[in-house]
Amino acid sequence: MSRKKKRIKLISWNVNGLRAVFKKDFQKSFQHIDADVLAVQETKLQDPQLSKEMRNFPGYASYWSFASVKKGYSGVGVYSRLKSGRINTDLGITKFDS
């Protein structure tokens, strides 16, 4: 009996500022990519700066980690169609987690 393997489309994108890329048709690009998981790096924002449009894409859950030492620097986010029971936003190593 052969079993089909489910393929997962995972995209990693250095956006170099999520607010800036949102002004350049990010939503349209996101829909076109049609990824199961889209990871974005260098978001360069803090939680209060994350708009509803940035946080919510239909069919996706989003998860965020913001820089704590240099605010407005780095930061990552993940949009995922896959269900997850547990989300970690740190490694447990202080010098890397901040």
Secondary structure, DSSP 8 states (H G I E B T S, - for coil): ---------EEEEE-S-HHHHHTTTHHHHHHHH--SEEEEE-----GGG--HHHH--TT-EEEEE--SSSTTS--EEEEESS--S------S-HHHH-
